[in-house]
């Protein structure tokens, strides 16, 4: 018999937000090129961390 709890847990997706410096290190692209790709819809756009704030991930 399959354990339903383990099956449910394995199907949960986790979203992880990372800052621009981490993105730059992971993909090897410049900050301006990453923002350019986001503007074209070819990479995820920034998400504000605090409503009305300037911090994004």
C-alpha distance matrix in Angstrom:
0.0 3.8 6.5 9.0 11.9 11.8 11.6 14.5 16.5 16.5 18.0 20.8 24.1 26.8 30.5 32.9 36.6 39.1 42.9 45.3 46.2 42.6 42.4 45.7 44.5 41.2 42.8 46.3 48.1 50.8 50.4 52.6 50.7 47.4 49.0 50.5 47.1 45.7 48.7 48.1 44.4 43.3 41.6 40.2 43.0 43.6 42.0 44.3 42.9 45.2 46.6 50.2 50.0 50.7 47.6 45.1 42.1
3.8 0.0 3.8 6.1 8.9 8.4 7.8 10.9 12.8 12.7 14.2 17.0 20.3 23.0 26.7 29.2 32.9 35.3 39.1 41.5 42.5 38.9 38.6 42.0 40.9 37.6 39.1 42.7 44.4 47.1 46.6 48.8 47.0 43.6 45.2 46.8 43.4 41.9 45.0 44.4 40.7 39.6 37.9 36.5 39.2 39.8 38.3 40.5 39.2 41.6 43.0 46.6 46.3 47.0 43.9 41.4 38.3
6.5 3.8 0.0 3.8 5.6 5.7 6.4 8.9 10.4 11.1 13.0 15.2 18.7 21.0 24.7 27.1 30.8 33.3 37.1 39.7 40.7 37.2 37.2 40.6 39.5 36.4 38.2 41.7 43.4 45.9 45.2 47.5 46.0 42.5 43.9 45.8 42.6 40.9 44.0 43.7 40.0 39.0 37.0 35.3 37.8 38.1 36.3 38.3 36.8 39.0 40.5 44.2 43.8 44.6 41.5 39.2 36.3
9.0 6.1 3.8 0.0 3.8 5.5 5.0 6.1 8.6 10.0 10.9 12.9 16.5 19.1 22.7 25.4 29.0 31.8 35.5 38.1 39.4 36.1 35.9 39.4 38.6 35.5 37.2 40.8 42.2 44.5 43.6 45.8 44.3 40.7 41.9 43.7 40.6 38.7 41.6 41.4 37.6 36.9 35.0 33.1 35.4 35.8 33.8 35.8 34.4 36.5 37.8 41.5 41.4 42.3 39.4 37.0 34.2
11.9 8.9 5.6 3.8 0.0 3.8 5.4 5.2 6.2 8.7 10.2 11.2 14.9 16.8 20.5 22.9 26.5 29.3 33.0 35.8 37.0 33.6 33.8 37.3 36.5 33.6 35.5 39.1 40.5 42.7 41.6 44.0 42.7 39.1 40.2 42.3 39.3 37.3 40.3 40.4 36.7 36.1 33.8 31.6 33.8 33.8 31.7 33.4 31.8 33.8 35.2 38.9 38.7 39.7 36.7 34.5 31.8
11.8 8.4 5.7 5.5 3.8 0.0 3.8 5.4 5.1 6.2 8.8 10.3 13.7 15.6 19.4 21.6 25.3 27.8 31.5 34.2 35.1 31.6 31.7 35.2 34.1 31.1 33.0 36.5 38.2 40.6 39.8 42.3 40.8 37.3 38.7 40.8 37.7 36.0 39.2 39.1 35.5 34.5 32.2 30.4 32.8 32.9 31.2 33.1 31.5 33.9 35.6 39.2 38.6 39.3 36.1 33.8 30.8
11.6 7.8 6.4 5.0 5.4 3.8 0.0 3.8 5.6 5.4 6.6 9.2 12.6 15.3 18.9 21.5 25.2 27.8 31.6 34.0 35.2 31.7 31.4 34.9 34.0 30.8 32.4 36.0 37.5 40.0 39.2 41.4 39.8 36.3 37.7 39.4 36.2 34.5 37.6 37.3 33.6 32.6 30.7 29.0 31.5 32.1 30.5 32.8 31.6 34.0 35.4 39.0 38.7 39.2 36.2 33.6 30.6
14.5 10.9 8.9 6.1 5.2 5.4 3.8 0.0 3.8 5.5 5.3 6.8 10.5 13.1 16.6 19.5 23.0 25.9 29.6 32.2 33.7 30.4 30.1 33.7 33.2 30.1 31.7 35.3 36.5 38.7 37.6 39.8 38.3 34.7 35.8 37.7 34.7 32.7 35.6 35.5 31.8 31.2 29.1 27.0 29.3 29.6 27.8 29.9 28.6 30.9 32.1 35.8 35.6 36.4 33.5 31.0 28.2
16.5 12.8 10.4 8.6 6.2 5.1 5.6 3.8 0.0 3.8 5.4 5.5 8.9 10.7 14.5 16.9 20.5 23.2 27.0 29.7 30.9 27.5 27.5 31.1 30.4 27.5 29.3 32.9 34.3 36.4 35.4 37.8 36.5 32.8 34.1 36.2 33.3 31.3 34.5 34.6 31.0 30.2 27.8 25.7 27.9 27.9 26.1 28.1 26.5 28.9 30.6 34.1 33.6 34.3 31.2 28.8 25.9
16.5 12.7 11.1 10.0 8.7 6.2 5.4 5.5 3.8 0.0 3.8 5.6 8.2 10.6 14.3 16.6 20.3 22.7 26.4 28.8 29.9 26.4 26.1 29.6 28.7 25.5 27.2 30.8 32.4 34.8 34.1 36.4 34.8 31.3 32.9 34.8 31.6 30.0 33.3 33.1 29.5 28.4 26.1 24.5 27.1 27.5 26.1 28.5 27.3 30.0 31.7 35.2 34.5 34.7 31.6 28.9 25.8
18.0 14.2 13.0 10.9 10.2 8.8 6.6 5.3 5.4 3.8 0.0 3.8 6.4 9.7 13.0 16.0 19.5 22.2 25.9 28.1 29.6 26.4 25.6 29.2 28.8 25.5 26.8 30.5 31.6 34.0 33.1 35.1 33.5 30.0 31.2 32.9 29.7 28.0 31.0 30.7 27.0 26.2 24.2 22.4 25.0 25.7 24.3 26.9 26.1 28.7 30.1 33.5 33.1 33.4 30.5 27.7 24.7
20.8 17.0 15.2 12.9 11.2 10.3 9.2 6.8 5.5 5.6 3.8 0.0 3.8 6.6 9.9 12.9 16.4 19.4 23.1 25.5 27.2 24.0 23.5 27.2 27.0 24.0 25.5 29.2 30.1 32.2 30.9 33.1 31.8 28.1 29.1 31.1 28.2 26.1 29.2 29.3 25.7 25.0 22.7 20.5 22.7 23.0 21.3 23.6 22.5 25.1 26.5 30.0 29.6 30.1 27.2 24.5 21.6
24.1 20.3 18.7 16.5 14.9 13.7 12.6 10.5 8.9 8.2 6.4 3.8 0.0 3.8 6.6 9.8 13.2 16.0 19.7 22.0 23.7 20.7 19.9 23.6 23.6 20.6 21.9 25.6 26.4 28.4 27.2 29.3 28.0 24.3 25.4 27.4 24.5 22.5 25.6 25.8 22.2 21.5 19.0 16.8 19.1 19.5 18.1 20.7 19.9 22.8 24.3 27.6 27.0 27.2 24.2 21.3 18.3
26.8 23.0 21.0 19.1 16.8 15.6 15.3 13.1 10.7 10.6 9.7 6.6 3.8 0.0 3.8 6.4 9.9 12.8 16.5 19.2 20.8 17.8 17.5 21.3 21.2 18.6 20.3 23.8 24.6 26.3 24.9 27.3 26.3 22.6 23.6 26.0 23.5 21.3 24.5 25.2 21.8 21.1 18.1 15.6 17.6 17.3 15.8 18.0 16.8 19.9 21.7 25.0 24.1 24.2 21.1 18.4 15.3
30.5 26.7 24.7 22.7 20.5 19.4 18.9 16.6 14.5 14.3 13.0 9.9 6.6 3.8 0.0 3.8 6.6 9.9 13.4 15.9 17.9 15.3 14.7 18.6 19.0 16.6 18.2 21.6 22.0 23.4 21.6 23.9 23.1 19.3 20.1 22.6 20.3 17.9 21.1 22.0 18.8 18.4 15.2 12.3 14.0 13.5 12.0 14.5 13.6 16.8 18.7 21.7 20.8 20.7 17.6 14.8 11.7
32.9 29.2 27.1 25.4 22.9 21.6 21.5 19.5 16.9 16.6 16.0 12.9 9.8 6.4 3.8 0.0 3.8 6.5 10.2 13.0 14.6 11.9 12.0 15.7 15.9 14.0 16.0 19.1 19.7 20.9 19.2 21.8 21.4 17.6 18.6 21.5 19.5 17.3 20.7 22.0 19.2 18.5 14.9 12.3 13.6 12.5 11.4 13.5 12.2 15.7 18.2 20.9 19.3 18.8 15.4 12.8 9.4
36.6 32.9 30.8 29.0 26.5 25.3 25.2 23.0 20.5 20.3 19.5 16.4 13.2 9.9 6.6 3.8 0.0 3.8 6.9 9.8 11.9 10.0 10.0 13.6 14.5 13.3 15.0 17.7 17.8 18.4 16.3 18.8 18.9 15.2 15.7 18.9 17.4 15.0 18.2 20.0 17.6 17.2 13.5 10.6 11.1 9.3 8.4 10.3 9.3 13.0 15.6 17.9 16.1 15.2 11.8 9.1 5.6
39.1 35.3 33.3 31.8 29.3 27.8 27.8 25.9 23.2 22.7 22.2 19.4 16.0 12.8 9.9 6.5 3.8 0.0 3.8 6.7 8.3 6.2 6.9 10.3 11.0 10.4 12.4 14.7 14.9 15.4 13.4 16.4 16.7 13.2 14.2 17.5 16.4 14.5 17.8 19.8 17.9 17.1 13.3 11.2 11.6 9.6 9.9 11.6 10.7 14.4 17.2 18.9 16.5 14.9 11.4 8.9 5.3
42.9 39.1 37.1 35.5 33.0 31.5 31.6 29.6 27.0 26.4 25.9 23.1 19.7 16.5 13.4 10.2 6.9 3.8 0.0 3.8 5.6 5.5 6.5 8.9 10.3 10.9 12.6 14.0 13.7 13.3 10.8 14.0 14.9 11.8 12.4 16.0 15.7 14.0 16.9 19.3 18.1 17.5 13.8 12.1 11.5 8.9 9.9 10.9 10.3 13.8 16.6 17.5 14.7 12.5 9.1 7.1 4.6
45.3 41.5 39.7 38.1 35.8 34.2 34.0 32.2 29.7 28.8 28.1 25.5 22.0 19.2 15.9 13.0 9.8 6.7 3.8 0.0 3.8 5.4 5.0 6.1 8.7 9.8 10.5 11.4 10.4 9.6 7.0 10.3 11.3 8.5 9.4 12.9 13.0 11.9 14.7 17.0 16.5 15.6 12.3 11.4 10.8 8.8 11.1 12.4 12.9 16.1 18.4 18.8 16.1 13.1 10.6 8.5 6.7
46.2 42.5 40.7 39.4 37.0 35.1 35.2 33.7 30.9 29.9 29.6 27.2 23.7 20.8 17.9 14.6 11.9 8.3 5.6 3.8 0.0 3.8 5.4 5.1 6.3 8.7 10.2 10.1 10.1 9.3 7.9 11.7 12.7 10.6 12.2 15.4 15.6 15.1 17.9 20.0 19.7 18.3 15.2 14.8 14.5 12.7 14.7 15.7 15.5 18.6 21.3 21.6 18.6 15.6 12.9 11.5 9.8
42.6 38.9 37.2 36.1 33.6 31.6 31.7 30.4 27.5 26.4 26.4 24.0 20.7 17.8 15.3 11.9 10.0 6.2 5.5 5.4 3.8 0.0 3.8 5.4 5.1 6.1 8.7 9.7 10.7 11.3 10.4 14.1 14.3 11.6 13.7 16.8 16.1 15.6 18.9 20.5 19.6 17.9 14.5 14.0 14.6 13.1 14.7 16.3 15.7 19.2 22.1 23.0 20.1 17.6 14.4 12.5 9.7
42.4 38.6 37.2 35.9 33.8 31.7 31.4 30.1 27.5 26.1 25.6 23.5 19.9 17.5 14.7 12.0 10.0 6.9 6.5 5.0 5.4 3.8 0.0 3.8 5.4 5.1 6.1 7.9 8.2 9.3 8.5 11.8 11.3 8.3 10.8 13.6 12.5 12.2 15.7 17.0 16.0 14.1 10.8 10.9 11.9 11.2 13.6 15.8 16.1 19.7 22.1 23.0 20.5 17.8 15.0 12.4 9.5
45.7 42.0 40.6 39.4 37.3 35.2 34.9 33.7 31.1 29.6 29.2 27.2 23.6 21.3 18.6 15.7 13.6 10.3 8.9 6.1 5.1 5.4 3.8 0.0 3.8 5.5 5.5 5.3 5.4 6.1 6.5 10.0 9.6 7.8 10.7 13.1 12.6 13.2 16.3 17.5 17.4 15.3 12.6 13.4 14.1 13.6 16.4 18.3 18.8 22.1 24.5 24.8 22.2 19.1 16.7 14.5 12.3
44.5 40.9 39.5 38.6 36.5 34.1 34.0 33.2 30.4 28.7 28.8 27.0 23.6 21.2 19.0 15.9 14.5 11.0 10.3 8.7 6.3 5.1 5.4 3.8 0.0 3.8 5.8 5.4 7.7 9.1 10.1 13.6 13.1 11.5 14.5 16.8 16.0 16.6 19.9 20.9 20.5 18.0 15.3 16.0 17.2 16.5 18.8 20.7 20.6 24.0 26.7 27.4 24.5 21.6 18.8 16.9 14.3
41.2 37.6 36.4 35.5 33.6 31.1 30.8 30.1 27.5 25.5 25.5 24.0 20.6 18.6 16.6 14.0 13.3 10.4 10.9 9.8 8.7 6.1 5.1 5.5 3.8 0.0 3.8 5.9 8.4 10.9 11.8 15.0 13.6 11.5 14.8 16.8 15.1 15.8 19.3 19.9 18.9 16.2 13.4 14.3 16.2 16.1 18.3 20.7 20.7 24.3 26.9 27.9 25.4 22.8 19.8 17.3 14.2
42.8 39.1 38.2 37.2 35.5 33.0 32.4 31.7 29.3 27.2 26.8 25.5 21.9 20.3 18.2 16.0 15.0 12.4 12.6 10.5 10.2 8.7 6.1 5.5 5.8 3.8 0.0 3.8 5.6 8.9 10.5 12.9 10.8 9.1 12.8 14.1 12.3 13.6 17.0 17.1 16.5 13.5 11.3 13.1 15.2 15.8 18.6 21.3 21.9 25.5 27.7 28.5 26.2 23.4 20.9 18.1 15.3
46.3 42.7 41.7 40.8 39.1 36.5 36.0 35.3 32.9 30.8 30.5 29.2 25.6 23.8 21.6 19.1 17.7 14.7 14.0 11.4 10.1 9.7 7.9 5.3 5.4 5.9 3.8 0.0 3.8 6.9 9.5 12.0 10.2 9.7 13.4 14.4 13.4 15.3 18.2 18.5 18.6 15.7 13.9 15.9 17.4 17.8 20.8 23.1 23.8 27.2 29.4 29.8 27.3 24.2 21.9 19.6 17.2
48.1 44.4 43.4 42.2 40.5 38.2 37.5 36.5 34.3 32.4 31.6 30.1 26.4 24.6 22.0 19.7 17.8 14.9 13.7 10.4 10.1 10.7 8.2 5.4 7.7 8.4 5.6 3.8 0.0 3.8 6.6 8.4 6.4 6.6 10.1 10.8 10.4 12.5 15.0 15.4 16.1 13.5 12.1 14.3 15.3 15.8 19.2 21.5 22.8 26.0 27.8 27.9 25.6 22.3 20.5 18.1 16.2
50.8 47.1 45.9 44.5 42.7 40.6 40.0 38.7 36.4 34.8 34.0 32.2 28.4 26.3 23.4 20.9 18.4 15.4 13.3 9.6 9.3 11.3 9.3 6.1 9.1 10.9 8.9 6.9 3.8 0.0 3.8 5.5 5.3 6.3 8.8 9.9 10.7 12.5 14.4 15.6 16.7 14.9 13.4 15.2 15.2 15.2 18.7 20.5 21.9 24.8 26.5 26.1 23.6 20.2 18.8 16.9 15.7
50.4 46.6 45.2 43.6 41.6 39.8 39.2 37.6 35.4 34.1 33.1 30.9 27.2 24.9 21.6 19.2 16.3 13.4 10.8 7.0 7.9 10.4 8.5 6.5 10.1 11.8 10.5 9.5 6.6 3.8 0.0 3.8 5.5 5.2 6.3 8.6 10.0 10.7 12.5 14.5 15.5 14.4 12.4 13.4 12.6 12.1 15.5 17.0 18.5 21.2 22.8 22.3 19.9 16.4 15.2 13.4 12.8
52.6 48.8 47.5 45.8 44.0 42.3 41.4 39.8 37.8 36.4 35.1 33.1 29.3 27.3 23.9 21.8 18.8 16.4 14.0 10.3 11.7 14.1 11.8 10.0 13.6 15.0 12.9 12.0 8.4 5.5 3.8 0.0 3.8 5.5 5.1 6.1 8.7 9.9 10.5 12.5 14.3 13.6 12.6 14.0 12.9 13.0 16.6 18.1 20.3 22.7 23.7 22.8 20.9 17.4 16.9 15.1 15.0
50.7 47.0 46.0 44.3 42.7 40.8 39.8 38.3 36.5 34.8 33.5 31.8 28.0 26.3 23.1 21.4 18.9 16.7 14.9 11.3 12.7 14.3 11.3 9.6 13.1 13.6 10.8 10.2 6.4 5.3 5.5 3.8 0.0 3.8 5.4 4.9 6.2 8.6 9.8 10.6 12.4 10.9 10.4 12.7 12.5 13.6 17.4 19.6 21.8 24.5 25.5 25.1 23.3 20.0 19.2 16.8 15.9
47.4 43.6 42.5 40.7 39.1 37.3 36.3 34.7 32.8 31.3 30.0 28.1 24.3 22.6 19.3 17.6 15.2 13.2 11.8 8.5 10.6 11.6 8.3 7.8 11.5 11.5 9.1 9.7 6.6 6.3 5.2 5.5 3.8 0.0 3.8 5.4 5.2 6.3 8.7 10.0 10.6 9.2 7.5 9.3 9.3 10.3 14.1 16.5 18.6 21.5 22.7 22.7 20.9 17.9 16.6 13.8 12.5
49.0 45.2 43.9 41.9 40.2 38.7 37.7 35.8 34.1 32.9 31.2 29.1 25.4 23.6 20.1 18.6 15.7 14.2 12.4 9.4 12.2 13.7 10.8 10.7 14.5 14.8 12.8 13.4 10.1 8.8 6.3 5.1 5.4 3.8 0.0 3.8 5.4 5.0 6.2 8.7 9.8 9.8 8.4 9.3 7.9 8.7 12.5 14.6 17.2 19.7 20.4 20.0 18.5 15.5 15.0 12.3 12.0
50.5 46.8 45.8 43.7 42.3 40.8 39.4 37.7 36.2 34.8 32.9 31.1 27.4 26.0 22.6 21.5 18.9 17.5 16.0 12.9 15.4 16.8 13.6 13.1 16.8 16.8 14.1 14.4 10.8 9.9 8.6 6.1 4.9 5.4 3.8 0.0 3.8 5.4 5.1 6.4 8.8 8.7 8.9 10.9 10.0 11.8 15.5 17.8 20.6 23.1 23.4 22.9 21.8 18.9 18.6 16.0 15.6
47.1 43.4 42.6 40.6 39.3 37.7 36.2 34.7 33.3 31.6 29.7 28.2 24.5 23.5 20.3 19.5 17.4 16.4 15.7 13.0 15.6 16.1 12.5 12.6 16.0 15.1 12.3 13.4 10.4 10.7 10.0 8.7 6.2 5.2 5.4 3.8 0.0 3.8 5.4 5.1 6.3 5.1 5.6 8.4 8.8 11.5 15.0 18.0 20.6 23.4 23.9 23.9 22.9 20.3 19.5 16.4 15.2
45.7 41.9 40.9 38.7 37.3 36.0 34.5 32.7 31.3 30.0 28.0 26.1 22.5 21.3 17.9 17.3 15.0 14.5 14.0 11.9 15.1 15.6 12.2 13.2 16.6 15.8 13.6 15.3 12.5 12.5 10.7 9.9 8.6 6.3 5.0 5.4 3.8 0.0 3.8 5.4 5.0 5.6 4.7 5.7 5.2 8.1 11.5 14.5 17.3 20.0 20.3 20.5 19.8 17.5 16.7 13.4 12.5
48.7 45.0 44.0 41.6 40.3 39.2 37.6 35.6 34.5 33.3 31.0 29.2 25.6 24.5 21.1 20.7 18.2 17.8 16.9 14.7 17.9 18.9 15.7 16.3 19.9 19.3 17.0 18.2 15.0 14.4 12.5 10.5 9.8 8.7 6.2 5.1 5.4 3.8 0.0 3.8 5.4 7.6 8.1 9.0 7.5 10.1 13.3 15.7 19.0 21.2 20.8 20.6 20.3 18.0 18.1 15.2 15.1
48.1 44.4 43.7 41.4 40.4 39.1 37.3 35.5 34.6 33.1 30.7 29.3 25.8 25.2 22.0 22.0 20.0 19.8 19.3 17.0 20.0 20.5 17.0 17.5 20.9 19.9 17.1 18.5 15.4 15.6 14.5 12.5 10.6 10.0 8.7 6.4 5.1 5.4 3.8 0.0 3.8 5.5 7.8 9.8 9.7 12.9 16.0 18.9 22.1 24.4 24.1 24.1 23.9 21.7 21.5 18.4 17.8
44.4 40.7 40.0 37.6 36.7 35.5 33.6 31.8 31.0 29.5 27.0 25.7 22.2 21.8 18.8 19.2 17.6 17.9 18.1 16.5 19.7 19.6 16.0 17.4 20.5 18.9 16.5 18.6 16.1 16.7 15.5 14.3 12.4 10.6 9.8 8.8 6.3 5.0 5.4 3.8 0.0 3.8 5.6 7.0 7.7 11.4 14.0 17.3 20.3 22.8 22.6 23.1 23.1 21.3 20.7 17.2 16.2
43.3 39.6 39.0 36.9 36.1 34.5 32.6 31.2 30.2 28.4 26.2 25.0 21.5 21.1 18.4 18.5 17.2 17.1 17.5 15.6 18.3 17.9 14.1 15.3 18.0 16.2 13.5 15.7 13.5 14.9 14.4 13.6 10.9 9.2 9.8 8.7 5.1 5.6 7.6 5.5 3.8 0.0 3.8 7.0 9.1 12.6 15.4 18.9 21.5 24.4 24.7 25.4 24.9 22.8 21.7 18.1 16.4
41.6 37.9 37.0 35.0 33.8 32.2 30.7 29.1 27.8 26.1 24.2 22.7 19.0 18.1 15.2 14.9 13.5 13.3 13.8 12.3 15.2 14.5 10.8 12.6 15.3 13.4 11.3 13.9 12.1 13.4 12.4 12.6 10.4 7.5 8.4 8.9 5.6 4.7 8.1 7.8 5.6 3.8 0.0 3.8 6.5 9.6 12.4 16.0 18.2 21.4 22.0 23.0 22.1 20.0 18.5 14.9 12.8
40.2 36.5 35.3 33.1 31.6 30.4 29.0 27.0 25.7 24.5 22.4 20.5 16.8 15.6 12.3 12.3 10.6 11.2 12.1 11.4 14.8 14.0 10.9 13.4 16.0 14.3 13.1 15.9 14.3 15.2 13.4 14.0 12.7 9.3 9.3 10.9 8.4 5.7 9.0 9.8 7.0 7.0 3.8 0.0 3.8 6.7 8.9 12.6 14.8 17.9 18.6 19.8 19.1 17.5 15.9 12.1 10.1
43.0 39.2 37.8 35.4 33.8 32.8 31.5 29.3 27.9 27.1 25.0 22.7 19.1 17.6 14.0 13.6 11.1 11.6 11.5 10.8 14.5 14.6 11.9 14.1 17.2 16.2 15.2 17.4 15.3 15.2 12.6 12.9 12.5 9.3 7.9 10.0 8.8 5.2 7.5 9.7 7.7 9.1 6.5 3.8 0.0 3.8 6.5 9.9 12.7 15.4 15.7 16.5 16.0 14.3 13.2 9.6 8.7
43.6 39.8 38.1 35.8 33.8 32.9 32.1 29.6 27.9 27.5 25.7 23.0 19.5 17.3 13.5 12.5 9.3 9.6 8.9 8.8 12.7 13.1 11.2 13.6 16.5 16.1 15.8 17.8 15.8 15.2 12.1 13.0 13.6 10.3 8.7 11.8 11.5 8.1 10.1 12.9 11.4 12.6 9.6 6.7 3.8 0.0 3.8 6.6 9.2 12.1 12.9 13.6 12.6 10.8 9.5 5.8 5.5
42.0 38.3 36.3 33.8 31.7 31.2 30.5 27.8 26.1 26.1 24.3 21.3 18.1 15.8 12.0 11.4 8.4 9.9 9.9 11.1 14.7 14.7 13.6 16.4 18.8 18.3 18.6 20.8 19.2 18.7 15.5 16.6 17.4 14.1 12.5 15.5 15.0 11.5 13.3 16.0 14.0 15.4 12.4 8.9 6.5 3.8 0.0 3.8 6.3 9.1 9.8 11.5 10.8 10.1 8.6 5.3 5.4
44.3 40.5 38.3 35.8 33.4 33.1 32.8 29.9 28.1 28.5 26.9 23.6 20.7 18.0 14.5 13.5 10.3 11.6 10.9 12.4 15.7 16.3 15.8 18.3 20.7 20.7 21.3 23.1 21.5 20.5 17.0 18.1 19.6 16.5 14.6 17.8 18.0 14.5 15.7 18.9 17.3 18.9 16.0 12.6 9.9 6.6 3.8 0.0 3.8 5.6 6.5 7.9 7.0 7.1 6.0 4.3 6.6
42.9 39.2 36.8 34.4 31.8 31.5 31.6 28.6 26.5 27.3 26.1 22.5 19.9 16.8 13.6 12.2 9.3 10.7 10.3 12.9 15.5 15.7 16.1 18.8 20.6 20.7 21.9 23.8 22.8 21.9 18.5 20.3 21.8 18.6 17.2 20.6 20.6 17.3 19.0 22.1 20.3 21.5 18.2 14.8 12.7 9.2 6.3 3.8 0.0 3.8 6.7 9.0 7.3 8.0 5.7 5.2 6.7
45.2 41.6 39.0 36.5 33.8 33.9 34.0 30.9 28.9 30.0 28.7 25.1 22.8 19.9 16.8 15.7 13.0 14.4 13.8 16.1 18.6 19.2 19.7 22.1 24.0 24.3 25.5 27.2 26.0 24.8 21.2 22.7 24.5 21.5 19.7 23.1 23.4 20.0 21.2 24.4 22.8 24.4 21.4 17.9 15.4 12.1 9.1 5.6 3.8 0.0 3.8 6.1 5.1 7.5 6.8 7.9 10.3
46.6 43.0 40.5 37.8 35.2 35.6 35.4 32.1 30.6 31.7 30.1 26.5 24.3 21.7 18.7 18.2 15.6 17.2 16.6 18.4 21.3 22.1 22.1 24.5 26.7 26.9 27.7 29.4 27.8 26.5 22.8 23.7 25.5 22.7 20.4 23.4 23.9 20.3 20.8 24.1 22.6 24.7 22.0 18.6 15.7 12.9 9.8 6.5 6.7 3.8 0.0 3.8 5.5 8.5 9.2 10.0 12.6
50.2 46.6 44.2 41.5 38.9 39.2 39.0 35.8 34.1 35.2 33.5 30.0 27.6 25.0 21.7 20.9 17.9 18.9 17.5 18.8 21.6 23.0 23.0 24.8 27.4 27.9 28.5 29.8 27.9 26.1 22.3 22.8 25.1 22.7 20.0 22.9 23.9 20.5 20.6 24.1 23.1 25.4 23.0 19.8 16.5 13.6 11.5 7.9 9.0 6.1 3.8 0.0 3.8 6.9 9.1 10.6 14.0
50.0 46.3 43.8 41.4 38.7 38.6 38.7 35.6 33.6 34.5 33.1 29.6 27.0 24.1 20.8 19.3 16.1 16.5 14.7 16.1 18.6 20.1 20.5 22.2 24.5 25.4 26.2 27.3 25.6 23.6 19.9 20.9 23.3 20.9 18.5 21.8 22.9 19.8 20.3 23.9 23.1 24.9 22.1 19.1 16.0 12.6 10.8 7.0 7.3 5.1 5.5 3.8 0.0 3.8 5.8 8.2 11.8
50.7 47.0 44.6 42.3 39.7 39.3 39.2 36.4 34.3 34.7 33.4 30.1 27.2 24.2 20.7 18.8 15.2 14.9 12.5 13.1 15.6 17.6 17.8 19.1 21.6 22.8 23.4 24.2 22.3 20.2 16.4 17.4 20.0 17.9 15.5 18.9 20.3 17.5 18.0 21.7 21.3 22.8 20.0 17.5 14.3 10.8 10.1 7.1 8.0 7.5 8.5 6.9 3.8 0.0 3.8 6.4 10.1
47.6 43.9 41.5 39.4 36.7 36.1 36.2 33.5 31.2 31.6 30.5 27.2 24.2 21.1 17.6 15.4 11.8 11.4 9.1 10.6 12.9 14.4 15.0 16.7 18.8 19.8 20.9 21.9 20.5 18.8 15.2 16.9 19.2 16.6 15.0 18.6 19.5 16.7 18.1 21.5 20.7 21.7 18.5 15.9 13.2 9.5 8.6 6.0 5.7 6.8 9.2 9.1 5.8 3.8 0.0 3.8 7.0
45.1 41.4 39.2 37.0 34.5 33.8 33.6 31.0 28.8 28.9 27.7 24.5 21.3 18.4 14.8 12.8 9.1 8.9 7.1 8.5 11.5 12.5 12.4 14.5 16.9 17.3 18.1 19.6 18.1 16.9 13.4 15.1 16.8 13.8 12.3 16.0 16.4 13.4 15.2 18.4 17.2 18.1 14.9 12.1 9.6 5.8 5.3 4.3 5.2 7.9 10.0 10.6 8.2 6.4 3.8 0.0 3.8
42.1 38.3 36.3 34.2 31.8 30.8 30.6 28.2 25.9 25.8 24.7 21.6 18.3 15.3 11.7 9.4 5.6 5.3 4.6 6.7 9.8 9.7 9.5 12.3 14.3 14.2 15.3 17.2 16.2 15.7 12.8 15.0 15.9 12.5 12.0 15.6 15.2 12.5 15.1 17.8 16.2 16.4 12.8 10.1 8.7 5.5 5.4 6.6 6.7 10.3 12.6 14.0 11.8 10.1 7.0 3.8 0.0
